[in-house]
Amino acid sequence: MIAIRWLALVLVLLTGTAQARDQIGVEIVQYGLFRADIVAKQPDASGVTHNMVDNICHVATTRDVPMKIGLHFGVRYRVTGPVAGERALLKKVILYPAVMKPPPPGQPLSQVSNFVELRVGTSSYTEYALEQAWELVGGTWTFQFFERDRKLAEFSFTVTEGASVTESGEPTCFRLSS
């Protein structure tokens, strides 16, 4: 009888933990154009360079992005959930508007992705910086966030040749905690 009670308690605890994990979420808190100091660059096997950034400044709230070398666009987001400090492994995906062709040895790409481990209650930032001519592709660029295979959030930008954006007053600057 005691063994059955323990088993029931364990099942209740496991079910509660699974339900709490299902409540992990991502809330977009800021989006648009940013300026950032690139402190390190890390190329991956696909030909995409991942930037490590600091001193990030939000300069315009917009979904319309001018197709221009040197431009950074992205989102600042917060990890939500019932247990503050709980770890969450997120997959960040950026879907390109068309297949992109980085220079050799890179292969044609329709998306780029990476993983980040954050804690519930923390804020972070992800961006795409248009740095190479092959990245100047107009259309809808979509940022997605997943926990395992469950989509938590999605946000899209439209990159357009000739689009113009006015910076919105004083930039809002922040740093990411390490």
Sequence and secondary structure as in RCSB ss.txt:
>XXXX:A:sequence
MIAIRWLALVLVLLTGTAQARDQIGVEIVQYGLFRADIVAKQPDASGVTHNMVDNICHVATTRDVPMKIGLHFGV
RYRVTGPVAGERALLKKVILYPAVMKPPPPGQPLSQVSNFVELRVGTSSYTEYALEQAWELVGGTWTFQFFERDR
KLAEFSFTVTEGASVTESGEPTCFRLSS
>XXXX:A:secstr
 HHHHHHHHHHHHHHHHHHHHHT EEEEEEEEEEEEEEEEEEE TTS EEEEEEEEEEEE  SEEE  TT EEEE
EEEEE SSTT EEEEEEEEEEEEEE  STT   EEEEEEEEEEETT EEEEEEE  SGGG   EEEEEEEEETTE
EEEEEEEEEETT      SS EEE    
